[in-house]
Amino acid sequence: MNTNNATAIKLTVDGRESTIASGSTILDACRSAGVHVPTLCHLEGVCSNASCGLCVVEVEGAKSLVRSCVQAAAPGMRIKTSSARVMEARRAVVELLLANHPEDCLSCLRNGSCELQSAAELMGVRRKAFPSTKKPSKPDRVGWGVMRDNDKCILCGRCVAVCRETQSVSAIDFVGRGVRSRVAPFMDRPLSESSCVSCGQCTVVCPTGALTERDETDEVFAALHDPELTVVVQTAPAIRASLGEALGMAPGSLVTGKMAAALRRLAFDQVFDTQFSADLTIMEEGSELLARLANKGTLPMITSCSPGWISFIETFYPNLLPHLSSCKSPQQMFGSLAKTYWAQKAGVDPSKVVVVSIMPCTAKKFEAKRPEMRSAWEWWGEKGKKDSPYFDVDFALTTRELARMIRRAGIDFESLPEESFDDPLGSSTGAATIFAATGGVMEAALRTAYEIAVGKPLPSLELEAVRGFDGIKEASVDVGGTVLKVAVAHTLKNARVILEGIAAGTSPYAFVEIMSCPGGCLGGGGQPVAPDWAKKEKRRSAIYTEDRGLPRRKSHDNESVKALYAEFLEKPLGHQSHVLLHTHYTKKDT
């Protein structure tokens, strides 16, 4: 924190003098002084509305306690953070919140990561001090991505803020007054019937179990224990940089090999990698971009890997759907190939193959259940083996769900050896690894598209212009004498800026990458809760470290992908590819 003489102020926290930058809050001052002040409604960079009152402190001369998350620090302030008056007030806040809170901590998904639970422990609250003032409400468990239980809501406003300010979706808001106050979609409809895009950002900022992913771990365990089924798993690029964190390791721990080992110990029959189909995505998407450029197709072409982003454009900008790449996401490409190409090679009945995805994203759950994601079943139907319909991907689990499965199975994750993925759907390049970070798909695509078009590699494989956490990044790339201007955006608020330019006819870009979540998949809605930018930066660093250390860093150098084309797909954008790897999107009614 900047505390130079021109902007620094001096104050006292618990009797000790401290110096802090002018414009800081009292909460900032306390933290800078090494004092922990608990909060619930406050989350750095997301929300700070002083609604909960847990962060109160005593300021000498003030008539009442001060909410430190919104009160500016001033020179000469004398602050007390743990006086009897402060402690009594904080305890009362927690007791009042618990009055209307369900007593189901043992079975709640957020048990052990609930901030209200932690606050109760911190304040020494061991029993309910006040009677409930609300009638129980019915949980919203209709959709595939995000579940909602208003009985666990503490009205902190974090979810409302992130949905409105970060994602510009505003699917939820405060409604009602007094004891009828609640957070809900318009007209109290289920989230699945609202403008919600299932991005899950509300689930990572919610301090309790009011908003969570749909947990499917029981169903996956049941499949793993069924001897009639062949259960295969794929892991998204971002998981290797966040699973360790979800299991208590340091943020940014790179656990690729341990993750593969843990999945085998969970009894998956084959442990594959979504990065294989990420490389495949680049082959198809890069070829599609070159085809559009050559044939004067719709530009800019926009990536289609992020299902929350797809729901966003289907909902808010359906007239711009022709700009989307027709490529499925790597998750869905993998599912269709696992139940066609791999099932055929392995001699396995595709109707007995269960595909489980480990994703950093709640929207992947919704994507897996889209009606158009049944390509493998349709393909086998054409071959005369049409059975009852099945989806290409059966279950999409979040990082949090896999962590729960590993703990439930009693696996000592940190002590596991490093193991490799299975062939052939476990081979990948560094280009696929960087899909995890905002700008990664763009960088991977340009590594391949440039070389295909020009016949030689990019002068530098590392495109710094599209890296980092700026909301919108731009770059210009000379491809054989043609300068292509490209853009990268993360969060749907920034996506809206890009789309408004396209709609107005002023967009200068040929190719655009959009990811729903802050930082890309590293900050996905299925990742460990309560993230901050420092943790995301550590995850990002781990991803680029893995890319630099791999022997192959360009998708078109993936030997298993080459074999896939030679044995099965024939060529990018060919008939077989269009059947299994491409799709279309339509306007979403809400």
Buried (B, 14 or more C-beta within 10 A) or exposed (E): EEBEEEEBBEBBBBEEEBBBBBEBBBBBBBBBBEBEBBBBBBBBBBBBBBBBBBBBBBBEEEEEBBBBBBBEBEEEBBBBBBBEBBBEBBBBBBBBBBBBBBEEBEEBBBEEBBBBBBBBEBBEBEEEEEEBEBEEBEEBEEBBBBBBBBBBBBBBBBBBBBBBBBBBBBBBBEBEEEEEEBBBBBEEBBBBBBBBBBBBBBBBBBBBBBBBBBBBBEBBBEBBEEEEBBBBBBBBBBBBBBBBBBBEBEBBBBBBBBBBBBBBBBEBBBBBBBBBBBBBBBBBBBBBBBEBBEEEEEBBBBBBBBBBBBBBBBBBBEEBBEBBBBBBBBBBBBBBBBBBBBBBEBEBBBBBBBBBBBBBBBBBBBBBBBEEBBBBBBBBEEEEEEEEEBBBBBBBBBBBBBBBBBBEEEBEBEEBEEBEBBEBBBBBBBBBBBBBBBBBBBBBBBBBBBBBBBEEEBEEBBBEBBBBBBBBBBBEBEBEEEEBBBBBBBBBBBBBBBBEBBEEEEBEBBBBBBBBBBBBBBBBBBBBBBBEBEBBBBBBBBBBEBBEEBEBBBBBBBEBBEEBBEEBBEEBBBEBBBBBBBBEBEEBEB
